[in-house]
Amino acid sequence: MKSLFNLARSASVRQEAAPRVELIAYETSYTVKADIREPGLDDVSIWIKERVLTITSEDRTGFTKGAVMLPRLNFFRLTLALPDDADETALSVDCAGRVLHLSFNRRTA
């Protein structure tokens, strides 16, 4: 007989492959486009540390197995080194459906 603890241990925890991402260089700016799989920014975290952009997302929905609600965690983390001339202090974030748009200005020499 499976106990509640055994069921919880067998819960589905999987790490999703990194989302599709594209870095586009324009004359005066950069744009990063990432497919975040779920519409909206509710479960998305974005931060920059030491010129590295990190985007994470967690889906902590549950599913029922018998009378027990088990957690399910879908997670992705994307890290991207920013170009040397990207101005990370001027970050613009927009989300259109499942596509996250991050824009940075380019520093002039």
PyRosetta script that sets phi, psi and omega in degrees:
from pyrosetta import init, pose_from_sequence

init()
pose = pose_from_sequence("MKSLFNLARSASVRQEAAPRVELIAYETSYTVKADIREPGLDDVSIWIKERVLTITSEDRTGFTKGAVMLPRLNFFRLTLALPDDADETALSVDCAGRVLHLSFNRRTA")
pose.set_psi(1, 133.1)
pose.set_omega(1, 179.0)
pose.set_phi(2, -84.2)
pose.set_psi(2, 133.9)
pose.set_omega(2, 176.0)
pose.set_phi(3, -87.5)
pose.set_psi(3, 169.8)
pose.set_omega(3, 177.1)
pose.set_phi(4, -58.2)
pose.set_psi(4, -37.4)
pose.set_omega(4, -178.5)
pose.set_phi(5, -69.5)
pose.set_psi(5, -38.2)
pose.set_omega(5, 176.7)
pose.set_phi(6, -65.0)
pose.set_psi(6, -39.5)
pose.set_omega(6, 177.8)
pose.set_phi(7, -63.5)
pose.set_psi(7, -41.5)
pose.set_omega(7, -179.7)
pose.set_phi(8, -65.2)
pose.set_psi(8, -38.0)
pose.set_omega(8, 179.1)
pose.set_phi(9, -67.1)
pose.set_psi(9, -29.7)
pose.set_omega(9, -179.0)
pose.set_phi(10, -87.6)
pose.set_psi(10, 6.1)
pose.set_omega(10, -179.4)
pose.set_phi(11, -61.4)
pose.set_psi(11, 149.9)
pose.set_omega(11, -178.1)
pose.set_phi(12, -73.4)
pose.set_psi(12, 115.8)
pose.set_omega(12, 172.8)
pose.set_phi(13, -128.3)
pose.set_psi(13, 115.4)
pose.set_omega(13, -178.0)
pose.set_phi(14, -137.3)
pose.set_psi(14, 148.2)
pose.set_omega(14, 176.6)
pose.set_phi(15, -100.4)
pose.set_psi(15, 122.5)
pose.set_omega(15, 179.5)
pose.set_phi(16, -73.8)
pose.set_psi(16, 153.2)
pose.set_omega(16, 172.2)
pose.set_phi(17, -63.7)
pose.set_psi(17, 153.2)
pose.set_omega(17, -179.9)
pose.set_phi(18, -58.8)
pose.set_psi(18, 146.5)
pose.set_omega(18, -179.9)
pose.set_phi(19, -69.0)
pose.set_psi(19, 160.5)
pose.set_omega(19, 173.6)
pose.set_phi(20, -64.7)
pose.set_psi(20, 135.8)
pose.set_omega(20, -178.2)
pose.set_phi(21, -137.7)
pose.set_psi(21, 147.3)
pose.set_omega(21, -179.1)
pose.set_phi(22, -139.7)
pose.set_psi(22, 131.8)
pose.set_omega(22, 175.1)
pose.set_phi(23, -108.4)
pose.set_psi(23, 120.3)
pose.set_omega(23, -178.2)
pose.set_phi(24, -113.3)
pose.set_psi(24, 125.2)
pose.set_omega(24, 179.3)
pose.set_phi(25, -99.1)
pose.set_psi(25, 124.6)
pose.set_omega(25, 173.8)
pose.set_phi(26, -110.5)
pose.set_psi(26, 174.4)
pose.set_omega(26, -178.0)
pose.set_phi(27, -61.5)
pose.set_psi(27, -39.2)
pose.set_omega(27, -176.0)
pose.set_phi(28, -117.2)
pose.set_psi(28, 1.8)
pose.set_omega(28, -176.5)
pose.set_phi(29, -157.9)
pose.set_psi(29, 171.5)
pose.set_omega(29, 172.2)
pose.set_phi(30, -124.0)
pose.set_psi(30, 148.1)
pose.set_omega(30, 173.0)
pose.set_phi(31, -129.4)
pose.set_psi(31, 133.1)
pose.set_omega(31, 173.2)
pose.set_phi(32, -108.7)
pose.set_psi(32, 126.5)
pose.set_omega(32, 175.8)
pose.set_phi(33, -114.1)
pose.set_psi(33, 129.3)
pose.set_omega(33, 179.8)
pose.set_phi(34, -134.6)
pose.set_psi(34, 135.7)
pose.set_omega(34, 175.5)
pose.set_phi(35, -83.8)
pose.set_psi(35, 112.8)
pose.set_omega(35, -175.1)
pose.set_phi(36, -95.8)
pose.set_psi(36, 4.7)
pose.set_omega(36, 174.2)
pose.set_phi(37, 71.3)
pose.set_psi(37, -38.4)
pose.set_omega(37, 179.2)
pose.set_phi(38, -115.0)
pose.set_psi(38, 135.1)
pose.set_omega(38, -179.4)
pose.set_phi(39, -64.4)
pose.set_psi(39, 142.4)
pose.set_omega(39, 175.2)
pose.set_phi(40, 93.5)
pose.set_psi(40, 171.7)
pose.set_omega(40, -176.2)
pose.set_phi(41, -107.8)
pose.set_psi(41, 11.4)
pose.set_omega(41, -173.4)
pose.set_phi(42, -57.3)
pose.set_psi(42, -42.6)
pose.set_omega(42, -176.1)
pose.set_phi(43, -108.8)
pose.set_psi(43, 19.9)
pose.set_omega(43, -177.1)
pose.set_phi(44, -107.3)
pose.set_psi(44, 133.2)
pose.set_omega(44, 174.6)
pose.set_phi(45, -117.6)
pose.set_psi(45, 138.7)
pose.set_omega(45, -179.3)
pose.set_phi(46, -131.1)
pose.set_psi(46, 130.8)
pose.set_omega(46, 174.1)
pose.set_phi(47, -151.9)
pose.set_psi(47, 160.1)
pose.set_omega(47, 179.3)
pose.set_phi(48, -127.4)
pose.set_psi(48, 129.0)
pose.set_omega(48, 177.0)
pose.set_phi(49, -141.8)
pose.set_psi(49, 125.7)
pose.set_omega(49, 178.7)
pose.set_phi(50, 52.0)
pose.set_psi(50, 47.1)
pose.set_omega(50, 175.5)
pose.set_phi(51, 65.7)
pose.set_psi(51, 21.6)
pose.set_omega(51, 176.0)
pose.set_phi(52, -116.8)
pose.set_psi(52, 122.7)
pose.set_omega(52, 178.0)
pose.set_phi(53, -87.6)
pose.set_psi(53, 131.4)
pose.set_omega(53, 177.5)
pose.set_phi(54, -125.7)
pose.set_psi(54, 131.2)
pose.set_omega(54, 176.1)
pose.set_phi(55, -123.9)
pose.set_psi(55, 127.3)
pose.set_omega(55, 176.5)
pose.set_phi(56, -128.9)
pose.set_psi(56, 155.0)
pose.set_omega(56, 175.9)
pose.set_phi(57, -147.5)
pose.set_psi(57, 139.4)
pose.set_omega(57, 177.3)
pose.set_phi(58, -129.4)
pose.set_psi(58, 134.9)
pose.set_omega(58, 172.8)
pose.set_phi(59, -114.8)
pose.set_psi(59, 107.5)
pose.set_omega(59, -176.5)
pose.set_phi(60, -105.6)
pose.set_psi(60, 41.1)
pose.set_omega(60, 177.4)
pose.set_phi(61, -73.3)
pose.set_psi(61, 167.1)
pose.set_omega(61, -179.3)
pose.set_phi(62, -119.2)
pose.set_psi(62, 169.2)
pose.set_omega(62, 173.9)
pose.set_phi(63, -139.7)
pose.set_psi(63, 157.7)
pose.set_omega(63, -175.7)
pose.set_phi(64, -102.2)
pose.set_psi(64, 131.3)
pose.set_omega(64, 173.7)
pose.set_phi(65, -123.9)
pose.set_psi(65, 99.5)
pose.set_omega(65, -172.6)
pose.set_phi(66, 72.0)
pose.set_psi(66, -129.2)
pose.set_omega(66, -179.7)
pose.set_phi(67, -97.4)
pose.set_psi(67, 6.5)
pose.set_omega(67, -174.5)
pose.set_phi(68, -108.7)
pose.set_psi(68, 130.7)
pose.set_omega(68, 175.1)
pose.set_phi(69, -89.4)
pose.set_psi(69, 118.8)
pose.set_omega(69, -178.2)
pose.set_phi(70, -105.5)
pose.set_psi(70, 144.3)
pose.set_omega(70, 179.1)
pose.set_phi(71, -75.5)
pose.set_psi(71, 148.9)
pose.set_omega(71, 172.5)
pose.set_phi(72, -131.5)
pose.set_psi(72, 132.3)
pose.set_omega(72, -178.1)
pose.set_phi(73, -123.3)
pose.set_psi(73, 116.9)
pose.set_omega(73, 170.9)
pose.set_phi(74, -108.6)
pose.set_psi(74, 126.5)
pose.set_omega(74, -170.3)
pose.set_phi(75, -138.0)
pose.set_psi(75, 140.8)
pose.set_omega(75, 167.3)
pose.set_phi(76, -140.1)
pose.set_psi(76, 152.2)
pose.set_omega(76, 175.5)
pose.set_phi(77, -137.1)
pose.set_psi(77, 130.9)
pose.set_omega(77, 179.4)
pose.set_phi(78, -122.8)
pose.set_psi(78, 127.7)
pose.set_omega(78, 174.6)
pose.set_phi(79, -121.8)
pose.set_psi(79, 141.1)
pose.set_omega(79, -175.9)
pose.set_phi(80, -145.4)
pose.set_psi(80, 123.1)
pose.set_omega(80, 175.4)
pose.set_phi(81, -72.7)
pose.set_psi(81, 130.4)
pose.set_omega(81, -179.5)
pose.set_phi(82, -80.3)
pose.set_psi(82, 148.2)
pose.set_omega(82, 175.5)
pose.set_phi(83, -59.8)
pose.set_psi(83, 152.9)
pose.set_omega(83, -176.1)
pose.set_phi(84, -59.0)
pose.set_psi(84, -31.4)
pose.set_omega(84, -177.4)
pose.set_phi(85, -95.7)
pose.set_psi(85, 10.9)
pose.set_omega(85, 176.9)
pose.set_phi(86, -77.8)
pose.set_psi(86, 133.0)
pose.set_omega(86, 177.8)
pose.set_phi(87, -94.0)
pose.set_psi(87, 92.8)
pose.set_omega(87, -175.8)
pose.set_phi(88, -70.6)
pose.set_psi(88, -9.3)
pose.set_omega(88, 177.8)
pose.set_phi(89, -78.6)
pose.set_psi(89, -14.2)
pose.set_omega(89, -179.1)
pose.set_phi(90, -113.9)
pose.set_psi(90, 60.6)
pose.set_omega(90, -178.0)
pose.set_phi(91, -87.2)
pose.set_psi(91, 132.7)
pose.set_omega(91, 175.3)
pose.set_phi(92, -118.8)
pose.set_psi(92, 130.9)
pose.set_omega(92, -177.3)
pose.set_phi(93, -120.6)
pose.set_psi(93, 132.9)
pose.set_omega(93, 177.5)
pose.set_phi(94, -143.9)
pose.set_psi(94, 147.2)
pose.set_omega(94, 178.5)
pose.set_phi(95, -130.4)
pose.set_psi(95, 122.0)
pose.set_omega(95, 177.8)
pose.set_phi(96, -115.7)
pose.set_psi(96, 97.7)
pose.set_omega(96, -176.1)
pose.set_phi(97, 66.8)
pose.set_psi(97, -118.3)
pose.set_omega(97, -178.8)
pose.set_phi(98, -98.2)
pose.set_psi(98, 4.8)
pose.set_omega(98, -177.8)
pose.set_phi(99, -107.4)
pose.set_psi(99, 121.3)
pose.set_omega(99, 178.7)
pose.set_phi(100, -93.4)
pose.set_psi(100, 129.6)
pose.set_omega(100, 178.5)
pose.set_phi(101, -114.5)
pose.set_psi(101, 122.8)
pose.set_omega(101, 175.1)
pose.set_phi(102, -118.8)
pose.set_psi(102, 128.1)
pose.set_omega(102, -179.1)
pose.set_phi(103, -121.7)
pose.set_psi(103, 138.4)
pose.set_omega(103, 177.6)
pose.set_phi(104, -126.7)
pose.set_psi(104, 143.5)
pose.set_omega(104, 170.4)
pose.set_phi(105, -76.8)
pose.set_psi(105, 157.1)
pose.set_omega(105, 172.8)
pose.set_phi(106, -97.4)
pose.set_psi(106, 135.4)
pose.set_omega(106, 175.6)
pose.set_phi(107, -74.6)
pose.set_psi(107, 142.5)
pose.set_omega(107, 175.1)
pose.set_phi(108, -90.3)
pose.set_psi(108, 147.2)
pose.set_omega(108, -176.2)
pose.set_phi(109, -71.6)
pose.dump_pdb("model.pdb")
